[in-house]
Amino acid sequence: MKPLSLKLPTSKITTFSALNLASASLLVTPLLFAPLYSATAAPMEIDVTVVAPRQQNQVAFVPFAGDSVLSPIILNDLSKTELKVTSKDLPQQPHSSSELAGSLPVWQSMGIPYLVVGSTRSNRGKVITEYEVIDVKSGRVLQGKQSLSADNNKDSMRYAGHVIADKVYELITGTPGDFSGRIAYIEEVGTGKQKVSRLKVMDADGENAKTITEVAGSVFSPAWSPDGNRIAYAIQRDQSYPVIYIQNVSGGGASALTPFKGSNLSPSFSPDGSKILFSSSFEGSAHIYEMSTSGSQPKRLTNWPSSEVQPSYAPDGKSFVFVSDRAGFNKPQIYRYEFGSGRTTKVSNSSYATSPQFSHDGTQIAFLSGRAAAVMNSNGAVTANLGNTGIDEAPSFSPNGKRVVYAATQGGKGVLIIKSLNGGESFGKSGQGVIRSPVWSASPQ
């Protein structure tokens, strides 16, 4: 299998897998057939062992040997998905497939399809983790033994836990996990001239929140670069126009990209990270522009007499969606612009549609229908209504499209809600003041 390397800006993590056919073969339990019945022989009693039916729990997780940090993170991540995971009432505590060679029937009798085992060890300041996902029915180790090396510090170990959860989820479902991506959001406290806004980033499990920038004023519309290492956002200080900045999440200052005399808002990175779309009113009404992320003269793309705002690139880079009040006052709709032909078509079918954001595969669009968070397909048909948010904020898709995050108010407090779209667990994370504009990144590359 081709080695896989993942990098976190502040840490070093290398993952690789090795096919372990020897371990897998040890787990195959031969079937034992009773002798055929003979008409001349005495009647025989045949003991038939019935395999237990599939339980609600789909994954048994044994905490890794030598570990107290990774296992709780992995278990928590997997428990938020549609997989039903348990680490309780297990018949044994094995830490490798070789330890199961003589006891696989015990696990098969439980009816749980998959078993995750592993162990950690220290090596020259690194933590080496080896783990296996076992198909209990056949005893096969899915894609062999997996191994991961991480720096022995808090951030690196948390990230390593999320990376392992991603891989376990992928081995079982065939879909990459979304735990190693991060969520950026805005937290506001105070009002008027006393308002303070913080752009924060947290892990996808709602933990490990850190402030990226803090300003006296407002922060708007953060957007991740495709590689998960940069964020573009707009800042409006007292008595000034909003200006779009780009900043590396791992550190360093922010660079002003749009020092134009107008409302510069809603940046969106192109799929290759080299350009951004944004809306600006520096030429009069708000229109959509495109420019290089390194700075260049912006190119105007829309020319309607109405206002056009909130652009979002399609993942293939061939088009983008945006919002216009072309249909009339207080009747915003979502439209698609095609780069090749310059053609514009209406996408949304609801009476009030704003804040569109594509899923990472381009098949779905999260948006705000009135003040309710919703999801539609690329043809405009609503596929999920997520409920009233209480504020004008749209959802953002997780990297694999199985979950969304959106801001809401509950009991007068701002809260981030991470909601599963396929039967997994949904949960909220409260903050100080008002929470706005959460966006979910892909795993840092």
N, C-alpha and C positions, 0 to 999 in steps of 0.2 A: 504494500500500500504506500502511496506517495506520502512523504512526511508532511505534516501540517504545522505551520508556525503562526502563532498569534502574538501580537505585541500590545501591551498597555503602555501608554506614554510614560508613566512613572514607575513601571516595573518591567521585569523581563520574565516572560513565560514561554516555554516551548512545549508543544504537545506533539506526540507521535504515537503511532500504533504499530504493533507487530503481530502478524498473524500467528496464532499459537495453536496450530493444528494438533500438536501433541496433547495439550490440555483438553482440547475439545473432544478428542477421540477417547480419552479416558472416561468421559461422562456418558457415553452411549451405552445404555443398558440393554442387553440382548433380551429378546422375547423368549420365554420358556413355554414350549408346547407340550401339553399332556399327551400320553400315548393314545393312539386311536382305540376306540371301543371295539372289543371282539365279542362275537356272538357266543363264543365258547367260554369266555372269561366271566368271572363273577362280576356283578354290578359294581361300578366304581363311583366314588364321590369325587367330583371335580371342584376344586376351590377356585372360583373365578374372582379375581381382584378387579373391582370397578374403580376406574380413575375418578377422582372427585370432580364435580362440575366446576366450571370456571367461577371463581368468586368475584365479588364486587371489587376487591383489591386486585389490581393488575400487576403491581410491582412490589416485591419484598426487598427492602433496602437494609443491609447489614452495615451498621456504622463501621467505618474503615479502622483497621488496626493501627494503633500508634497515633491516632488523630483525634483532636477535640475541636478543630476549627472548621474543616471542610465539610464534614458529614452533616452538621445542622443546616448549613447553607444549601447543600444539594437537596436534602430532604425537604426543606421549606420551599425551594424552587419547584421541585417536581409536584409537590402537594397542591400548587396553585393551578396545575394543568388539568386536563380531562382525565389523565391517568390517576388511578386510585392507588396511592402508595402507603405502605405500612412498614414500620420497623418494630412492631409489637407482636408478642406471642409467637415468635419464630422458634422452630424446633431446635435450631443450632445457630451458632455465630461463626460461620466459615468466612475466611478472608481471601480465598482463592478457589478456582475451579478444581484444583487437585485435591482439596480437602473434601470435595463432594463425591469423590469417586465411588465410595461405598455406601453413600446415604442418599443418593438421588431419588430413590423411590419414596423416601419420607417427604421430600419436598414436592414430588409429583402428587402425592396424596392430598396436599393442601389445596390444589387447584389454582394456584397463583401462577400465571404464565411466565413471569420474568423475575429474575433474581439478580441484584446488584451487589457485588462484593469487592473489597479492595483493601489496600494498606498503604501507609506512608512511612518514609524514612528520611533522615537527614543526610546530606552529603555536601560538604564544603560550603555551608551557608545556604544551600538550596534544600527545598523539600520535594522529594520525589514521590509521586503518587502513582501506584499501579492499580488498575481496577478492571473488572470484567462484567459484562452484561450477559447473563446466561438464559437461553431459552429452556425453561425447565422441562417441557415435554420431551424435547429431543436431547437435552443435555449439551447442546451446541453453544459455544461462546461466540456471540455476534461480533464478527470482524476481529476476533482475537483479542488478546490482552492489550489494553490501552495504557499509555504512560504519559505523565505530565510532570514537568519540572518548573518550580516557581520560586521566586525570591522569598526568603523567610521574613516577610513584613506584612502588616495588616492589609494594606491595599492589594498587594500581589496575591495574598492568600484568599481574600474575598473574591477577587477576579477569577482565580483558579477554580474556586468552588462553582462559580457561575458557568465557567467554560466546561467543567465536567458535567454539570447538569444539562447543558446544551447538547453534549455528545450522547449522554444517556438517552435523552428524549429523542434524538435523531435516530439512534440505533433501534429504538423500539417502534417509533412511528414512521420513520422515513422522512420526516420533516425537521429541518434544523430548529433548534431551540432558540428562544429569544431572551435568555436570562443575562447574557454578557453585554447586551446593549445597555445604554444609560438613558435616563430621562432628564431633560432640562425643563425648567419651569421658572416662572416669575413669582416672587413673594413681595407683596406691598403692605407697608404699615404707615399709618398717618394719612393725612389728606392735605390738599392744597400745597402751600409752601413747606409744610412739614412732612410731606410724603417722602418716604425712603423706599426705593425698589431694589431688590436683590435678584440677580440671575443666579439660580442654583442648579446643581447637577446631582442626581442621586442614582444609586443602583436600581435595577429593574425590580428588586424586591421591596423598594420603598425605604431602604436603609442607606447609611453612609452619605448623607447629603452634605454638600460643600458649596460655599459661595464662590462664584466665578468673578462677579463684579457687583459693586454696590454704588448707587448713585442717589443724589438728592434730586428727585424728579421721577420720570417714568421710563420703564423698559418695556419694549413691545416685541412681539412676534419673533421669538428665537427660532432658528432653523439650523439643523445639523448638516455638515458636509457629508458626502457619501461614505468617507472613510471613518467617520465617527470621531475625528480629532479636532475639528474646528466648529465654531458656532458663529453664525451671523445674527445680529439683532439690532434693533433701533433704540436709541436713547433720546428722550426729550427732556432737556433741562428747562428751568424757569425762563420764560420769555425767549424761547428759541425754537427752531424747527427740529423735528425728529431727524436724526442722522443715523445711517446704518454703519455698524462696525463689524469687523471680523476678528475673532480671537481664538488662539490655540487653547484648548481646554487644559492642557498639561502645564500651562504657565506662560508668562510673557504678557506684554501689553496688547491692548486692542488697537487696530488700525481703522481710522475713519475712511469709509469708502465713498460716501455720497454727501459731500459738503455743499449740497445744492440748496438754494433758497426756496424750499417747498417741503411738504410733508413726505418724507422718504420712509417707506414702511414695507413690511411683509417681504423680506428677502427669501429667496428659494434657490438652493444650489442646483446647478446642472448635474446630470448623472456622473460626469467625469470630474466635477469639482472645480472646473476652470472658469465658470461663469455664474452670475446670479441674475435672476429676475427680481424686480421690485416695482412697487408703485410709487409715483412721485407726482406732485402738483407744481413742480418748478416751472413748467411751461403753461400754467393755467389750471384747467381741470386735471383731476388725477388720471394718469394713464400708466400703462405697463411698459417698462424699459428692460433692456438686457445690457449687461456690461461684464468685463473681465473682473475676476476676483482680485486681480493685482492692480486694478484701477485703469480706467480708459474712458473715452467719451461714450456716454450711454446711447444706445440705439432704441428709438421709440418704436413699439410694435403695434399699439392700438391707436386708432384715430377717430373713434366715435365721439359725437358731441357730449355723450354721457360720461360718467365717472367709472373708471375701471380700476379695481383694487384686488389685493389678495391673490397674486399669482402662485401657482404650484406646478413645477415641472412634472411631466409624466416620466416614469422610470426609464423609458427608452429614449428620452430626449427629443422625440419627434414632435411633441406638442406640449401644451400646458393648459391648465384650467385657470379661470379667474372669475371674479364677480363684477357684474355691471348692473346699474339701475336703468339700463336702456328701456326696460319694459314699463317704467313709470316710477313715480315717487313712492318710496317705501315698498317697492316690489323687486328687490334684488334677486338676480338669478345667476346660475353658474353656466359659463360658456367654455368651449374648448377652442384654442387657437392652434392651427397646424403650421409648423415652420415651413414645410416644403411649398405649400400652395398659398399660405396666408389666409386660408379659409377659416371662418369662425362659425361654430354651430352651438346651439343651445343644448345643454346637458340635463339640467335639473327639471323636475316636473312639479315640485311643490311650490306653493305661493310665495314663500320667503326662504331663500337658500343662500347661505354665505359660508365663508371660511373653508373652502375645499382643500383636502389633503389626500394625495394618492397613497394607497398601500404600496409596499415595496415591490410587489409584482405587477402593479398597474391594473389589477382587475377590480379594485374597489376604491371608492372615494368616501372618506369621512367628511361630514359637513354639519352645518347647523341649520336645522329646519325650524324656522321661528327661533325659539330659545331652547329647543330640544336637540340633543345630540343624536345623530343618525348616521347610517351607512347606506350608500347606494352602490349599485354596480356601475360599470363604465357607460352603460346606456341610460342611466338615470333612474332605474327602478330601485325603490327603497327596499333594502334587504334586512335592516335591523333598526329598531327605534330604541335608543338607550335611555330615554327619559329626560325630563327637564333639568337643565344644569343650574338654573337660577342666574346665570351670567352668560354673556355673549361669547362663549368659547366652544370651539369644535374639538372633536376627539382626534387623537393621533394614533396610527397603527403601530403595533409592535413589529419587529423585523419579519416574523413569519406570518403576520396577518391574523393570528389566532386570538389576539387580545387588542384592546385599545386603552388609552389613558385619556382622561379628560378632567377638567377642573369643574368644581361645583361648590355650592354653599350648603352646609348642613348645620342647623342649630345656630345660625349666625356666624359660623366659622368657615374659612376656606379649607377645602379638602381636595386631594387628588384621588380619583377613583380609577383603579385598574380593573377592567371588566373583561372577562372571558367571553368570546363569541362562539365557543364550541363546547360548553358544559363544564369548564374549569371553574375554580373558585375565584370570586371577585372580592376585592378588598379596597379599603380607603386609607389614606394617609393624611392626617390633618397637619396644618402649619400655622404660622403666625400671620394674622391679617388676612388679606385677600390673596388667593392663589389663581394664577392665570397662565394660559398658553403652554401647557405641557407638550413636549414633543419627544418622541422615542427614537434613539439612534440605533444604527446597526452596531455590531461588535467592532470596537476599535481595531484598525488594521495596522 
